[in-house]
Amino acid sequence: MNKLVFESIDELREFMEKEVITTSEAIEIIGCSRQNLKQLVDYGTLKPFGRCFFLLHLLTIL
């Protein structure tokens, strides 16, 4: 994954609000169980952003 660089704190906040979602939101978008989401992470199909956040655009390619 490319390194993300932000010009300002406002740009970072905007990115976080639009592109970063929680585990619960990812489960709802994908339509799977928490266990299934964990399997996707364990298999390397989906990579978390931090401990429990995901990038929204990565879910759309599953």
C-alpha positions as CSV (number, residue, x, y, z in Angstrom):
1,M,0.0,0.0,0.0
2,N,1.2,3.5,-0.8
3,K,2.2,5.8,2.0
4,L,-0.5,8.4,2.7
5,V,0.6,12.0,3.0
6,F,-1.6,14.8,4.1
7,E,-1.0,18.5,3.7
8,S,-3.0,19.5,6.8
9,I,-4.8,18.1,9.8
10,D,-8.1,19.1,8.1
11,E,-7.2,17.0,5.1
12,L,-6.4,14.1,7.4
13,R,-9.7,14.5,9.3
14,E,-11.6,14.6,6.0
15,F,-9.9,11.4,4.8
16,M,-10.7,9.7,8.1
17,E,-14.4,10.7,8.0
18,K,-14.8,9.6,4.4
19,E,-12.6,6.5,4.0
20,V,-12.0,4.8,7.4
21,I,-14.7,2.6,8.9
22,T,-15.1,0.5,12.0
23,T,-15.2,-3.3,12.1
24,S,-19.0,-3.1,12.7
25,E,-19.4,-0.9,9.7
26,A,-17.3,-3.3,7.6
27,I,-19.5,-6.2,8.7
28,E,-22.6,-4.4,7.7
29,I,-21.2,-3.4,4.3
30,I,-19.9,-6.8,3.4
31,G,-22.9,-8.6,5.0
32,C,-21.0,-11.1,6.9
33,S,-20.4,-12.2,10.5
34,R,-17.6,-10.9,12.8
35,Q,-16.0,-14.4,12.5
36,N,-16.1,-14.3,8.7
37,L,-14.4,-10.8,8.8
38,K,-11.7,-12.2,11.0
39,Q,-11.1,-15.0,8.6
40,L,-10.8,-12.5,5.7
41,V,-8.1,-10.7,7.8
42,D,-6.4,-14.0,8.8
43,Y,-6.2,-15.1,5.2
44,G,-4.8,-11.8,4.0
45,T,-7.9,-11.1,1.8
46,L,-8.6,-7.9,3.8
47,K,-6.1,-5.8,5.7
48,P,-7.1,-3.7,8.6
49,F,-6.0,-0.1,8.9
50,G,-4.8,-0.1,12.5
51,R,-6.3,-2.5,15.0
52,C,-10.0,-2.4,14.1
53,F,-10.5,0.0,11.2
54,F,-10.7,-0.6,7.5
55,L,-10.4,1.5,4.4
56,L,-13.7,1.8,2.7
57,H,-12.4,1.5,-0.8
58,L,-10.8,-1.8,-0.1
59,L,-14.2,-3.3,0.8
60,T,-15.7,-2.4,-2.5
61,I,-13.2,-4.7,-4.4
62,L,-14.1,-7.9,-2.4
